[in-house]
Every structure is written in C-alpha cells, then in structure tokens.
Amino acid sequence: MANNILIQTGEYVSTEEVSAGLHIPRTKMAIGTQGSDNGDADSGSGASSNRTLRIISASDDPVAAAMADQGAGVDTFYTFAATNLVNSIKSTPGRLYALEMSNPNPVDVFVQLFDLAAAGVTLGTTVPKQSYLCPAGTGGLRGGFDKIFTIGMKFNTAITWAVTTTPTGNGNPPSACNFNALYK
C-alpha cells in the first residue's frame, strides 16, 4: 500500500508499506504538498517541485569519516600499576575508543585524561579533558567501570592519563589499579 510520509511541513516522501508500520521509499519520489502530484514525472500536472534531494555519502557522515580515518582495528594498552604518575597511552594524536578500570581501594578513584604530552601535565593544576569515576571496592571485591566511545574521543596532541583520588587533583590511590584502554 502506498503512503506519504511527512518530511517537514508541507513536504512528503512517497513510500510503500511492506508490513504493518514498515515503509520503504518508492523508486518514484514526489516532493510537494500532501495529495499533490508536484514533482511526479508521470503526473501530467505540469507543475514541478524545485527541491533538491541530497544523497549523503560516507565523507558527509562524521561517524563513517572517523571510522574510515582510523582504519581497521585498535591498539591496546594495559597496566596493573595505575597510580598518580602521569603516563601516555599514545604520545602522538589519536582516538580513544574504550576504557576499563578496576579499583581494589576502599576509596573512589578517578582516571583523568589529558590532550597533552605527559611532560606538560601537572596533576592538581592542569585541567583534564575528561575525568571518570571508578568506585571504591568493598569487602574484598574491586570497584570498576568501563566506558566505550563509539566514534572515538579525539586527542590532538597525545592521549595522557593518571589515576587520582579526586576528579582534578593529585592524590595517589592507596593501592595501584588495573587500567585498560583501546585506542588508535
């Protein structure tokens, strides 16, 4: 069954209903007011819409462009000694795709991320690009968190990090944490 789906006020796309509520665009497309034949090649109405249908390519799509820019696969980073020592996951520009951390401490900790070379970071003074909470462990169980960045968080200089006891401070956790990252 043919239907017209509203695109914006006064403009519709002709579709075919292939099952209850599922519509696919028809190969012939009319852009105009509901019930009009404006733009139909075979309508015989003589009136024609002056609208342009824009086809979006991968280069117009920021998600596709980011994925294509990075190529296939990611690199991995792991340490079981995550503390308030500033370290680089990558010392050149890149994208961060995922973080995972476990915290054996009875206090919350934070992983601070910086878009700077490690030498340019002074904990407690340099404002992080992002700071993520990893909750305290309790009763012999570790606290933990994971974070996935679908298109990757972009770092223009370097992907640098440290683990502290406050979101923007420099306090060292009582014990080291496990820290994993996926990056490109």
C-alpha positions in Angstrom: 0.0 0.0 0.0 1.4 3.4 -0.9 1.7 6.1 1.7 3.1 9.6 2.0 5.4 10.2 5.0 5.9 13.8 6.3 9.5 15.0 5.9 8.8 18.6 7.1 5.8 20.9 7.0 4.2 20.5 3.6 6.7 18.0 2.2 6.2 14.3 1.9 8.1 11.2 0.6 6.1 8.5 -1.2 6.5 5.1 0.3 5.3 1.5 0.1 4.1 -0.2 3.3 5.7 -3.6 3.2 4.4 -4.8 6.6 2.4 -3.2 9.4 4.2 0.2 10.1 7.3 -0.7 8.0 7.7 1.7 5.0 10.3 1.8 2.3 10.8 4.7 -0.2 9.3 4.2 -3.6 11.6 4.4 -6.6 9.5 7.3 -7.8 9.6 10.2 -5.4 7.2 13.2 -5.2 8.1 16.2 -3.1 5.3 18.6 -2.5 2.1 19.0 -0.5 0.1 16.0 0.6 -2.1 14.8 -2.2 -0.4 16.9 -4.9 1.5 15.5 -7.9 4.2 18.1 -7.8 7.5 16.5 -8.9 5.9 13.3 -10.3 7.3 12.7 -13.8 4.2 10.9 -14.9 1.6 13.1 -13.2 0.7 15.2 -16.2 0.1 18.1 -13.8 2.7 20.3 -15.5 3.8 21.5 -12.0 7.2 20.5 -10.9 9.0 20.9 -7.5 12.2 22.8 -7.5 13.6 20.9 -4.5 16.9 19.0 -4.4 17.2 15.6 -2.9 20.6 15.3 -1.2 22.3 11.9 -1.1 24.7 11.7 1.8 28.0 9.9 1.3 30.4 8.5 3.8 32.5 11.6 3.6 29.5 13.7 4.8 28.8 11.4 7.7 31.1 12.2 10.8 30.8 8.7 12.2 31.8 7.0 8.9 34.5 9.5 8.3 36.0 9.0 11.7 36.0 5.2 11.3 37.5 5.4 7.8 40.1 7.8 9.1 41.3 5.3 11.7 41.5 2.1 9.6 40.6 -1.3 10.9 41.3 -2.4 14.4 42.5 -0.7 17.5 45.7 -0.9 19.7 45.6 -2.0 23.3 47.1 -0.6 26.5 47.2 -2.3 29.9 48.8 -1.7 33.2 48.3 -3.2 36.7 50.1 -0.3 38.2 47.8 2.7 37.6 48.6 5.5 40.1 49.0 9.2 40.1 52.1 9.0 37.9 51.3 10.8 34.6 51.6 8.4 31.6 50.8 8.4 27.9 48.7 5.8 26.2 49.9 7.3 22.9 52.4 10.2 22.6 51.0 11.4 19.3 47.5 12.4 18.2 44.9 9.6 18.3 41.4 8.5 19.3 40.4 6.7 22.5 37.7 4.0 21.9 37.3 2.4 25.3 38.5 2.5 28.9 38.2 -0.2 31.7 39.5 0.1 35.2 39.2 -1.9 38.4 39.8 -0.4 41.8 40.9 -2.5 44.8 40.9 0.5 47.2 38.3 1.3 49.8 38.1 4.9 48.3 36.8 6.1 45.0 39.4 7.0 42.4 39.3 8.9 39.1 41.1 8.4 35.8 42.0 11.8 34.4 42.5 12.1 30.6 44.7 14.9 29.1 45.2 16.0 25.5 48.8 16.9 26.2 52.2 15.3 26.3 52.9 13.7 29.7 55.6 16.3 30.4 53.0 19.1 30.0 50.7 17.8 32.8 50.9 18.9 36.4 48.3 17.0 38.4 46.2 19.2 40.5 46.9 22.2 38.2 46.3 21.1 34.6 42.6 20.7 33.8 41.8 17.3 32.4 40.0 16.8 29.1 37.8 14.3 30.9 37.7 12.7 34.4 35.9 9.4 35.1 34.9 7.9 38.5 35.9 4.3 39.4 34.0 3.5 42.6 35.7 2.0 45.7 36.0 -1.7 46.2 34.2 -3.2 49.2 34.5 -6.5 51.2 37.4 -7.8 49.1 35.6 -7.0 45.8 37.0 -4.5 43.4 35.1 -1.4 42.2 35.2 -0.9 38.5 34.0 0.9 35.4 34.1 0.7 31.6 33.4 3.4 29.0 33.0 2.9 25.3 33.4 5.9 22.8 31.6 4.8 19.6 33.4 7.1 17.2 36.4 7.6 19.4 37.3 10.6 21.6 39.8 12.7 19.6 43.1 13.8 21.1 45.0 16.3 19.0 48.4 16.1 20.9 48.6 12.9 22.9 46.5 10.5 25.0 47.7 11.0 28.5 46.3 9.8 31.8 46.7 9.4 35.6 44.6 7.9 38.4 43.9 10.1 41.4 41.6 10.3 44.5 39.7 13.4 43.3 38.5 14.4 39.8 41.1 17.1 39.2 43.5 16.6 42.0 46.9 14.8 42.5 46.2 12.4 45.4 47.7 9.0 45.0 45.4 5.9 45.5 46.4 3.7 48.4 46.9 0.8 46.0 47.5 0.7 42.3 44.6 0.0 40.0 44.2 -2.1 36.8 43.7 0.0 33.7 42.9 -1.0 30.1 42.4 1.2 27.0 41.6 0.7 23.4 43.0 3.4 21.1 44.2 4.2 17.6 
